[in-house]
Amino acid sequence: MDGRKRKNIEVGSEVEIVQKHHQRTGELTDGIVKRILTKSPNHPHGIKVLLETGEVGRVKTIIE
């Protein structure tokens, strides 16, 4: 599912994010959403989230 719309993401969802320092390589990190950091309903680069592991990044895919 698309990670650019806030309504698709919930706390507890399993997602793949790209962290700021991995944007050039596109390396993805998977984890569980602890907090949604983006306030707007959508974002062209993905909604920014905080994972339970403490990593912050923009959601690229939502794992169903």
N, C-alpha and C positions, 0 to 999 in steps of 0.2 A: 504494500500500500504506500501511497505518497506521503512523504514527511514534510511537505510544504504547507499543509493545512493543519491548524491547531486542533480542530475538532476531531481529527483522526487519531490524536495522541492522548493517552490517558496515563496517569500515574500508575505504575505497575506493568505497563506495556513493555514487551521485549522489542528493542529497536537496534538498528545499526547506525552509528554516528560517525562523522568525520570531525576530528579535532582540529583546532586552528593550525597547529604545527604539521598536520598531515594533509592540508588542503592541496598542496602541489602534487603529492603522490596519490591522493585519493584513498589512502589506507583507512579501512573501516574498523571500528571498535564496536563490539556488541555488548549489550547490557540491559538492565531494567531501569525504567524511568523513575527517578525519585522526585524530581520537581521540573515543571515546565517554566523556562525562563523568559521566553518570548511572550509579550502581551498581545501583539496584533493577531488577528484571525488567520493570516497567512504571511509567508515570507518566501521570496524567490529562491533563496539558498537553503531553505530548510528551517524548521523550528528549533531553536536552541533549547537544550535540555541538560539537566544534571542527572548523571547516572548514580546508582546506589554505591558504585565504587569511587565516586568523587570526581569522575572525569566529566568535562563539559564539552559539548559539541553540537553540531547541527544534524538533525535526523535526515538520513538518506532513505532508509527503508524501515517499514514497520513489519516485524516478523509475526505472522498470524499463528 
